Structure formats: structure tokens, C-alpha cells
Amino acid sequence: MPQENTVDTSTNVEFVTEIMEFSRYGALAQAFVIEALRRYAFQVSIADPNRLDSPGLSGTAWVAVGKEIDAKLAAKYGPHRTIKS
């Protein structure tokens, strides 16, 4: 019998909480999410806002939120360090 398409009605907060708390990989999922946040927030915080502008998104606002999240993560976990190849 084919599986019915179901719509996930959880909020973004509920969804991220589910990812972080109910992974078969345990706390490793939390480390993954935090690392993803650190990397993306850092990249956005140093981006040129003009390159992020679009009809539905202010590049200036996106960079500002990237800086805010990057600062919060740095305060908790220390400054972001880039990996050199």
C-alpha cells in the first residue's frame, strides 16, 4: 500500500529540537547542528550584504542576523576558526 504524503506541521523550533534530541546518533547530532550554525553564521557575517540582496531578502539584515548569531555562538563556544586545507 502506498504511503500517504503527510504534511509536517511542527514549528521550526520544534523541528530543530527533534533533530537535536531524537537522533539515533545521540549528542553527535547536537554537535553537528551547532557546527553547521557556527560555519554558516560566520560565512554570512563576513559576506558583502549587496551580494545577498534579493527581492524577498535584505542582504544587510541577513548579514546583521549572521553577526548576531555568530557573536552568541562565539560567546558560548569561543571564536569560530576556519579550517585550512
C-alpha positions in Angstrom: 0.0 0.0 0.0 1.5 3.4 -0.9 2.4 5.7 1.9 0.3 8.8 2.2 2.0 12.2 1.9 1.8 13.9 5.3 2.5 17.5 6.0 4.8 18.3 8.9 3.1 20.9 10.9 5.8 21.4 13.5 7.3 24.8 14.1 10.9 25.4 13.1 11.8 25.3 16.8 10.1 22.0 17.3 11.7 20.6 14.2 15.3 21.6 15.3 14.6 20.3 18.8 13.6 17.0 17.3 16.8 16.9 15.2 18.9 17.6 18.2 17.1 15.5 20.8 15.9 12.4 18.9 18.8 11.3 16.7 19.9 7.7 16.6 23.4 9.3 16.8 22.7 10.9 20.2 24.6 14.0 21.1 26.6 13.8 17.9 23.6 15.3 16.2 23.8 18.3 18.6 27.4 18.8 17.7 26.5 18.6 14.0 23.8 21.3 14.3 26.0 23.6 16.4 28.9 23.3 13.9 26.6 24.0 11.0 25.3 27.1 12.7 28.8 28.2 13.5 30.1 27.8 10.0 27.0 29.4 8.3 26.7 32.3 10.7 30.4 33.1 10.3 30.2 33.0 6.5 27.2 35.2 6.4 28.7 37.6 9.0 31.7 38.3 6.7 29.7 38.4 3.4 29.0 41.5 1.3 25.4 42.4 2.0 24.9 43.6 -1.6 25.6 40.0 -2.8 22.9 38.7 -0.6 20.1 41.1 -1.6 17.1 39.7 -3.3 13.5 40.8 -3.8 12.5 39.0 -0.7 15.6 39.3 1.4 17.6 42.3 2.7 21.3 41.4 2.5 22.0 44.0 5.2 19.5 42.3 7.5 20.8 38.8 6.7 24.4 39.9 7.5 23.2 41.5 10.7 21.5 38.3 11.9 24.6 36.3 10.9 26.7 38.6 13.0 24.3 38.4 16.0 24.2 34.6 15.9 28.0 34.3 15.3 28.5 36.5 18.4 26.2 34.4 20.5 28.0 31.2 19.4 31.4 32.8 20.0 30.4 33.8 23.5 29.4 30.3 24.3 31.9 28.2 22.4 34.8 30.6 21.6 35.5 32.3 18.3 35.0 30.5 15.0 38.1 29.1 13.5 38.4 28.4 9.8 39.9 25.1 8.7 42.9 25.5 6.5 43.5 22.8 3.8 
